[in-house]
Every structure is written in structure tokens, then in C-alpha cells.
Amino acid sequence: MLRPAAYIPGYLIVSKQHGTIFNHSQSHIMKPNVNVQRAAAAIDRSARTGLYGFLFIILAAVFATSLLAQTKKNTQYDPDPDPDDFVMMDKGAALDKVSLQKNFIYPDEAKKGGITGTVLVHVMIDKNGKVTRWIVREAVHPLLDSAAVNAVRNASYTAAVYEGRAIKTWMSIPITFRLGKKAQQQQQDDEDSDGYTKPKYDKQALKDEVRYPDEARNANMQCDVKVEVWLTKTGEITELRDMSPCPKILLDELKRAIRTLKFTPAIRDGKPAEDHILISVTFPPKP
């Protein structure tokens, strides 16, 4: 039986198998035509090519989808938690206190200025126990803040663990800068040997002047307020800098009280010199 492969309306039917032409207008079979055979073969190849191309596209899409899924599985996005996020863990990150102590440095300038306090640094520990981010949550003084950050950044840690694997997490580390009696005596010796004397003021006069504002009292505001006082060679105030994250009403009250004081300027090499001093008052003030 002859299987038609192409049809020319009203005239011809081309048999792909025999290359035979049937003329609708005639009752006999015409002789094979080479051009018709070639046309039939071309049509067949075109149909096969289109089918293969379609199948190739389908297979390529399936392969690409599978590859993308595998890649996403192998490289899962692992965002850093926010500092205030709650992170599920079986074991928290651990600080090597010995390494922290080795990296702790009390700046000489801060010692001479009698600057003390506790800097609270918030650090993020990654899966490898490395510090990747840090935030100074409670600042004291730029000198101490910088020293505290340097100490915690270079210390050693063990990463937190959840369900048997290391995870990223934040931890808070307080760094305290304190001058003991020995250090205070050393500070005085250094001042005497270097010919330096820090600025002075009447502490009792400051205590008598400071008031606890009614608004702060009603709100039960409590804070260790610190203000850095910058002085000229004659002991005049040139600038008052906020050095603690306390309510503005308390900072303003301490500044007001400071402006009523008389300061003796710093002495260097026997001469008055520009300098600064840190003044701290705890609210509510002690009787």
C-alpha cells in the first residue's frame, strides 16, 4: 500500500516510499520524479529535526532544573542573625578569657586622665569561632572604647552549636577599665615624674550643685552620666562632650552643674596647658 507523504491540492499525491505521483485528474500512475523524491525526503528530515529539537529542549530544561536544585542545596543562603534576634542553640559561643587578657591594653593616656569605666561590646561569632561584626553597646570614652573593641576582636572563641552543627550567634562582652590603688599611685608618680598635672575642680562643689530633675525622678531615671570637659590654658570650658548613652535630661543637668565650676588648668613642663577631664555623676545622686 502506498503511504502519501505530501499532497499538492487538486493535483498530486507524492508517495515517500516509491516516489510515485498520482494525478487526481488522471486514472493512471505517472512516472517517478527525482525532484519530488527529494522534496519528500526534505519534508521527512524537517519533521524529524523538529521532533528531536523539541525533545532536546525538554531534556535540557529538566537537567537545568535538577542542577539548580542541587546547587541551591549545596550553597544554602546563611544570613547573619540580627544582634537582638533570638537564636536557638544547644550550646552558646564561648570566650577564651586567657586570650582576651593577653589582648587587653589599658591606654596610657586614659590612665593619666583617670578615665575608667566598663565598655559593653556586642560581637558576632561565626561558625569558625571568628569575630565578624561588633557593636559598642555602652561606650565610655573613645580611648577605652577602641581598646575594648581591639581586645574582643583578637580574642579566641568557640562557636555556638545547635543540633550538632556550628552556628552564628551574638554575645555581649563587658570590658572593665579600673585603676586600683597601685595603679592610682603609679598614675600619681607618672604625673610627678613627667611634670604633668591633670585639670582640677572642687568635687564637693559639684556634688552640692547637681540636682535630680523632677521629670527624671518621676520616671525613676537611673544612669551613670559621664561628660568630658575640654579646657583652655586658663581653665575656661571650650567643649562638653557626652560620653554615656544616658537620657538627655540627665546629661543636660550635669552640664549645667559643670558650667558653674572653676577649673585649674592642666600643667605640662611647669606651664598651663590645654587638656580635658572626664566627670562622672550617678543619678539619682547620693545624699
PLY file of the C-alpha trace (Angstrom):
ply
format ascii 1.0
element vertex 287
property float x
property float y
property float z
element edge 286
property int vertex1
property int vertex2
end_header
0.00 0.00 0.00
1.36 3.44 -0.91
1.75 5.92 2.00
1.37 9.56 0.93
3.98 11.99 2.28
2.87 15.24 0.63
-0.17 16.46 -1.15
-0.42 19.18 -3.74
-4.08 20.30 -3.66
-6.05 19.25 -6.73
-3.17 17.53 -8.47
-0.58 15.36 -6.89
-0.06 12.89 -4.08
3.58 12.02 -3.51
4.44 8.58 -2.19
7.50 8.72 0.03
8.05 5.00 -0.34
8.14 4.80 -4.13
8.35 8.37 -5.26
5.25 7.78 -7.37
2.91 10.52 -8.48
-0.86 10.09 -8.51
-2.71 12.61 -10.62
-6.22 13.21 -9.38
-7.26 14.30 -12.82
-5.99 11.11 -14.42
-6.63 7.46 -13.74
-3.09 6.21 -14.39
0.10 6.41 -12.38
2.77 8.85 -13.55
6.46 8.08 -13.59
8.61 8.80 -10.53
10.10 12.28 -10.39
13.54 12.84 -8.78
12.67 16.34 -7.58
9.55 15.08 -5.90
11.55 12.37 -4.15
13.98 14.97 -2.85
11.14 17.16 -1.63
9.60 14.24 0.24
12.93 13.40 1.87
13.43 17.01 2.91
9.98 17.14 4.47
10.72 13.95 6.39
14.05 15.25 7.66
12.47 18.54 8.70
9.80 16.72 10.70
12.37 14.53 12.42
14.62 17.51 13.17
11.73 19.43 14.73
10.80 16.48 16.94
14.41 15.93 18.05
14.82 19.64 18.77
11.69 19.69 20.92
12.86 16.65 22.87
16.29 18.25 23.34
14.71 21.40 24.78
12.63 19.34 27.24
15.65 17.31 28.38
17.79 20.45 28.73
15.13 22.13 30.88
14.88 19.07 33.15
18.66 18.91 33.51
18.95 22.64 34.28
16.22 22.43 36.93
17.94 19.47 38.59
21.32 21.20 38.52
19.87 24.41 40.01
18.20 22.49 42.83
21.45 20.67 43.66
23.45 23.90 43.58
20.97 25.64 45.89
21.15 22.69 48.28
24.96 22.79 48.36
25.14 26.58 48.78
22.24 27.40 51.08
21.98 31.08 51.98
23.02 31.55 55.59
22.26 35.14 56.66
23.75 36.72 59.77
21.33 36.99 62.69
20.49 40.47 63.92
22.02 41.47 67.27
18.64 41.32 69.03
17.39 38.12 67.35
16.66 35.05 69.46
18.84 32.18 68.18
18.06 28.57 69.02
21.17 26.80 70.33
22.17 23.80 72.40
25.44 25.40 73.48
26.34 29.07 73.35
29.54 30.60 71.99
32.43 30.53 74.48
35.15 33.13 75.06
38.73 32.17 75.86
39.36 34.57 78.76
43.12 33.96 78.69
43.32 35.19 75.08
41.16 38.19 75.99
43.50 39.11 78.83
46.51 38.87 76.52
44.90 41.36 74.13
43.69 43.76 76.84
45.57 47.07 76.85
44.73 49.99 79.13
45.72 53.12 77.12
48.36 55.18 78.91
46.56 58.42 78.04
43.40 57.07 79.66
45.34 56.10 82.78
46.87 59.53 83.05
43.47 61.13 82.62
41.96 58.89 85.28
39.45 57.56 82.75
37.72 54.42 83.99
34.53 52.52 83.25
33.04 49.44 81.60
32.63 49.22 77.84
29.99 46.75 76.64
30.85 45.26 73.24
28.41 43.09 71.29
30.21 40.70 68.89
29.03 38.15 66.34
30.87 34.82 66.37
30.71 32.88 63.08
30.76 29.10 62.57
34.57 29.08 62.71
34.73 30.95 66.03
35.81 34.23 64.41
34.53 37.73 65.18
32.94 39.09 62.01
30.92 42.02 63.36
30.88 44.13 66.52
28.85 46.93 68.11
29.77 49.11 71.09
26.53 48.96 73.06
27.70 51.01 76.04
30.50 53.48 75.39
32.66 55.21 77.99
35.40 57.14 76.19
36.89 56.86 72.68
40.19 55.65 74.13
38.57 52.91 76.18
36.01 52.03 73.50
38.76 51.46 70.93
40.84 49.40 73.35
37.84 47.24 74.26
36.96 46.54 70.61
40.58 45.64 69.87
40.65 43.20 72.79
37.44 41.34 71.88
38.24 41.23 68.15
41.55 39.48 68.72
40.42 37.08 71.43
39.68 33.40 70.72
36.19 31.89 70.70
34.36 28.60 70.24
31.28 28.78 68.01
27.76 28.10 69.31
26.21 24.72 68.49
22.67 23.71 67.52
21.63 20.17 66.60
25.24 19.07 66.30
26.45 21.81 63.97
28.17 25.15 64.48
26.03 28.28 64.05
26.45 32.05 64.05
25.43 33.95 67.16
25.97 37.19 69.06
27.38 37.57 72.55
27.96 40.54 74.87
31.36 41.08 76.46
31.91 43.74 79.17
35.44 45.15 79.30
36.20 46.96 82.56
38.93 49.57 82.89
39.73 50.17 86.54
42.55 51.94 88.32
43.38 50.16 91.60
45.35 51.75 94.42
48.61 50.59 92.90
47.65 51.94 89.50
46.45 55.20 91.02
49.76 55.58 92.85
51.61 54.80 89.62
49.47 57.40 87.89
50.45 60.00 90.50
54.12 59.02 90.17
53.91 59.36 86.38
52.33 62.78 86.73
55.07 63.93 89.07
57.92 62.45 87.01
56.60 63.80 83.71
55.89 67.23 85.10
52.20 66.77 84.27
49.20 67.58 86.44
45.67 66.98 85.18
42.97 69.67 85.46
41.36 70.03 88.87
37.99 71.13 90.21
36.11 71.17 93.50
34.26 67.83 93.65
32.24 68.83 96.70
31.02 71.95 94.90
29.86 69.77 92.00
28.05 67.40 94.37
26.27 70.32 96.04
25.26 71.81 92.69
23.84 68.75 90.93
20.05 68.39 91.15
17.85 65.42 90.35
15.26 66.84 87.89
11.62 66.24 88.86
10.87 64.71 85.47
13.73 62.24 85.90
12.64 61.49 89.47
9.04 60.81 88.41
10.27 58.50 85.64
12.74 56.85 88.04
15.62 57.53 85.65
18.92 55.96 86.70
22.21 56.34 84.87
25.93 56.88 85.38
26.30 60.14 83.44
29.73 60.97 82.01
30.78 64.25 80.41
34.22 65.06 79.01
35.25 68.65 79.78
37.74 70.36 77.44
39.62 73.32 78.92
41.88 76.12 77.75
45.22 77.07 79.30
43.32 79.38 81.64
40.82 76.74 82.74
37.94 78.00 80.61
35.50 75.43 79.23
35.61 75.12 75.45
33.53 71.99 74.94
31.41 69.48 76.83
31.12 66.04 75.25
28.52 63.40 76.10
30.35 60.18 76.95
27.48 57.96 78.06
24.17 56.87 76.49
22.05 58.45 79.22
18.78 60.39 78.97
19.25 63.93 77.67
17.64 65.48 80.76
20.35 63.96 82.98
23.18 64.91 80.62
21.90 68.49 80.48
21.73 68.69 84.27
25.33 67.54 84.70
26.49 70.01 82.03
24.66 72.82 83.80
26.35 71.95 87.07
29.79 71.70 85.41
29.46 75.19 83.95
29.19 76.61 87.48
32.59 75.18 88.48
36.00 76.79 88.43
38.78 74.68 86.91
42.52 74.71 87.44
44.16 74.02 84.06
46.50 71.14 83.39
50.22 71.67 83.89
52.85 70.33 81.49
56.52 71.04 81.91
55.63 73.62 84.52
53.30 75.54 82.19
49.47 75.68 81.91
48.24 73.57 79.00
45.03 72.79 77.16
43.60 69.47 78.27
40.41 67.60 79.12
38.99 65.74 82.08
36.15 63.25 82.47
33.48 63.99 85.08
31.04 61.29 86.14
27.91 61.58 88.31
25.46 58.82 89.17
21.74 59.62 89.06
19.93 59.68 91.34
22.68 61.46 93.29
23.63 60.06 96.67
22.64 62.22 99.65
0 1
1 2
2 3
3 4
4 5
5 6
6 7
7 8
8 9
9 10
10 11
11 12
12 13
13 14
14 15
15 16
16 17
17 18
18 19
19 20
20 21
21 22
22 23
23 24
24 25
25 26
26 27
27 28
28 29
29 30
30 31
31 32
32 33
33 34
34 35
35 36
36 37
37 38
38 39
39 40
40 41
41 42
42 43
43 44
44 45
45 46
46 47
47 48
48 49
49 50
50 51
51 52
52 53
53 54
54 55
55 56
56 57
57 58
58 59
59 60
60 61
61 62
62 63
63 64
64 65
65 66
66 67
67 68
68 69
69 70
70 71
71 72
72 73
73 74
74 75
75 76
76 77
77 78
78 79
79 80
80 81
81 82
82 83
83 84
84 85
85 86
86 87
87 88
88 89
89 90
90 91
91 92
92 93
93 94
94 95
95 96
96 97
97 98
98 99
99 100
100 101
101 102
102 103
103 104
104 105
105 106
106 107
107 108
108 109
109 110
110 111
111 112
112 113
113 114
114 115
115 116
116 117
117 118
118 119
119 120
120 121
121 122
122 123
123 124
124 125
125 126
126 127
127 128
128 129
129 130
130 131
131 132
132 133
133 134
134 135
135 136
136 137
137 138
138 139
139 140
140 141
141 142
142 143
143 144
144 145
145 146
146 147
147 148
148 149
149 150
150 151
151 152
152 153
153 154
154 155
155 156
156 157
157 158
158 159
159 160
160 161
161 162
162 163
163 164
164 165
165 166
166 167
167 168
168 169
169 170
170 171
171 172
172 173
173 174
174 175
175 176
176 177
177 178
178 179
179 180
180 181
181 182
182 183
183 184
184 185
185 186
186 187
187 188
188 189
189 190
190 191
191 192
192 193
193 194
194 195
195 196
196 197
197 198
198 199
199 200
200 201
201 202
202 203
203 204
204 205
205 206
206 207
207 208
208 209
209 210
210 211
211 212
212 213
213 214
214 215
215 216
216 217
217 218
218 219
219 220
220 221
221 222
222 223
223 224
224 225
225 226
226 227
227 228
228 229
229 230
230 231
231 232
232 233
233 234
234 235
235 236
236 237
237 238
238 239
239 240
240 241
241 242
242 243
243 244
244 245
245 246
246 247
247 248
248 249
249 250
250 251
251 252
252 253
253 254
254 255
255 256
256 257
257 258
258 259
259 260
260 261
261 262
262 263
263 264
264 265
265 266
266 267
267 268
268 269
269 270
270 271
271 272
272 273
273 274
274 275
275 276
276 277
277 278
278 279
279 280
280 281
281 282
282 283
283 284
284 285
285 286
